[in-house]
Structures are given as structure tokens and as C-alpha cells.
Amino acid sequence: MLFTDPIPGFNPNAGAPIPPAEAEQWTANYRNQPQTQEELAGRKRIKAYYFGNEMLDTIQKQPGCVGIRFYMGLEQDLTGDKSKDEYQLLAVGVDVNGYDLIPRTGPTGELLNEDGIVGDSTLKCPPVCDPTSPMNT
């Protein structure tokens, strides 16, 4: 597949507001899930990630960017202590055809995009949480 062919099912206008009560229920459902084996061993369960406008604007201002895709990641502790592994949320720009705006080469090895920004949120909840938000209580 060439990067000029739209990804089937991709909608550059995806996303819509939902009622706050529904969002509160969804976050409560997540918080009330049983702990995973990793969490029982000490890994923190992340409730939320914060990205500042500057980072999001930097991603969105890339040429051809129509939106942002968020990826889940796992930063592994270099000592091998799995309890210190941390979940990460990564943000990348996406073009009108649904492709991530990251450095990559084409099918014949030609450089299609040498630029690309991957945003990482360094503010996680916990510990940096809004204690008054119904999304967090």
C-alpha cells in the first residue's frame, strides 16, 4: 500500500463530544477494574495523561496534519524491575489519508518523510491529578 492510498475506514473528522455523565461513567468503569498482575507487583495504574497546548499545537502545525493519533506505550525499567515499568501515552500527527506523520521510507526505500514529531506526556495522574474532578473520583 502506498502512503497516498487512504487507509480503509479512516475518517479525518473522527471524534465527537460526549455527555460529561457518560465520560464520568467510563472513567469510573476503568478505575474499578481489578488490578492486573503488573499492578499487583507495583506498577502504577495511570488514570490520565496531560499534554500542554504547546506540544499539541506543535504536532498539529506539521504540514499536512489533520489530527492526532494517540498510542499506548510501555517504558521498561533498564534494571529489569517490572514494577518500575511505566505506561506512556504518545501523540503523533496524522495526514488526511490516515497515515502517521513520522519519519519513514517508501516501498522502494525512498525517504517519504524525514520529519515527524512524537509527543510524550510527562505529566501523569497519579501523581498530578485534579482531586476535584468527577473524572478522577
Legacy VTK file of the C-alpha trace (Angstrom):
# vtk DataFile Version 3.0
C-alpha trace
ASCII
DATASET POLYDATA
POINTS 137 float
0.000 0.000 0.000
1.325 3.445 -0.868
1.080 6.202 1.716
-1.112 8.125 -0.741
-3.835 5.465 -0.646
-6.393 6.265 2.064
-6.496 3.790 4.928
-9.856 1.967 4.704
-12.292 3.259 7.312
-10.202 6.324 8.212
-12.244 9.475 8.836
-10.202 12.668 9.278
-13.183 14.204 11.102
-13.490 11.401 13.673
-14.263 12.342 17.249
-17.266 13.937 18.865
-18.226 15.364 22.231
-19.945 13.024 24.670
-22.069 13.935 27.687
-19.981 14.529 30.832
-22.005 11.924 32.744
-21.062 9.292 30.163
-17.378 10.259 30.386
-17.541 10.092 34.181
-19.052 6.596 33.983
-16.394 5.405 31.546
-13.575 6.661 33.768
-15.232 5.077 36.814
-15.500 1.781 34.915
-11.761 1.953 34.211
-10.818 2.840 37.795
-12.963 -0.013 39.135
-11.333 -2.728 37.008
-9.447 -5.365 39.018
-5.718 -4.781 39.286
-3.541 -6.502 36.723
-0.693 -8.802 37.746
1.741 -5.991 36.928
-0.172 -3.560 39.147
-0.257 -6.082 41.971
3.543 -6.276 41.580
3.834 -2.495 41.984
3.265 -0.881 38.583
1.161 2.279 38.844
-2.215 2.387 37.122
-2.336 5.626 35.184
-5.733 7.344 35.197
-4.927 10.237 32.885
-2.216 11.939 30.866
-1.781 15.676 30.393
-0.468 17.307 27.221
0.048 21.064 27.135
-1.266 23.130 24.245
2.267 23.903 23.069
3.033 20.212 22.427
-0.331 19.570 20.757
-0.019 22.725 18.628
3.494 21.712 17.553
2.159 18.362 16.355
-0.916 19.865 14.672
1.070 22.561 12.850
3.073 19.986 10.888
2.394 20.274 7.144
-0.499 18.005 6.170
-1.604 17.237 9.725
-5.391 16.830 10.107
-5.464 15.304 13.589
-3.626 13.442 16.303
-3.418 9.708 16.979
-2.534 8.517 20.475
-0.542 5.349 21.046
-0.119 3.412 24.253
3.452 2.534 25.112
5.392 0.862 27.896
8.715 2.299 29.031
10.615 -0.610 30.530
12.887 -0.104 33.512
16.510 -0.659 32.493
17.219 -2.731 35.605
14.536 -5.255 34.657
12.342 -4.367 37.646
8.880 -4.719 36.091
7.264 -2.819 38.978
9.117 0.283 37.729
7.904 -0.055 34.128
5.689 2.901 33.207
2.809 3.218 30.780
3.241 6.088 28.325
0.856 7.893 26.005
2.420 9.036 22.736
0.905 11.538 20.306
1.635 11.696 16.574
0.189 13.804 13.786
-1.897 12.089 11.120
-2.400 13.082 7.476
-5.668 13.237 5.520
-5.256 9.607 4.393
-4.788 8.310 7.941
-1.007 7.866 7.977
1.181 8.843 10.914
3.435 11.826 10.243
6.627 10.164 11.391
9.960 9.548 9.662
9.570 6.688 7.184
10.620 5.354 3.832
8.512 4.208 0.911
8.272 0.755 -0.622
11.407 1.308 -2.725
13.439 2.861 0.085
12.852 6.496 -0.852
12.559 8.913 2.047
8.921 9.986 2.286
9.106 11.968 5.472
12.272 12.804 7.338
10.473 14.928 9.878
7.888 13.971 12.399
7.142 14.756 15.977
6.219 12.199 18.603
4.844 13.802 21.745
5.172 12.201 25.166
3.197 13.266 28.211
5.409 13.618 31.235
2.512 14.578 33.499
0.586 11.527 34.578
-2.274 11.097 37.019
-1.279 9.921 39.545
0.585 11.779 40.883
-0.516 15.004 39.133
-4.327 14.783 39.320
-7.292 17.116 39.719
-8.689 15.954 43.076
-11.977 17.797 42.455
-12.796 16.282 39.048
-15.605 13.715 38.792
-13.433 12.093 36.097
-10.946 11.214 38.856
-13.052 10.451 41.936
LINES 1 138
137 0 1 2 3 4 5 6 7 8 9 10 11 12 13 14 15 16 17 18 19 20 21 22 23 24 25 26 27 28 29 30 31 32 33 34 35 36 37 38 39 40 41 42 43 44 45 46 47 48 49 50 51 52 53 54 55 56 57 58 59 60 61 62 63 64 65 66 67 68 69 70 71 72 73 74 75 76 77 78 79 80 81 82 83 84 85 86 87 88 89 90 91 92 93 94 95 96 97 98 99 100 101 102 103 104 105 106 107 108 109 110 111 112 113 114 115 116 117 118 119 120 121 122 123 124 125 126 127 128 129 130 131 132 133 134 135 136
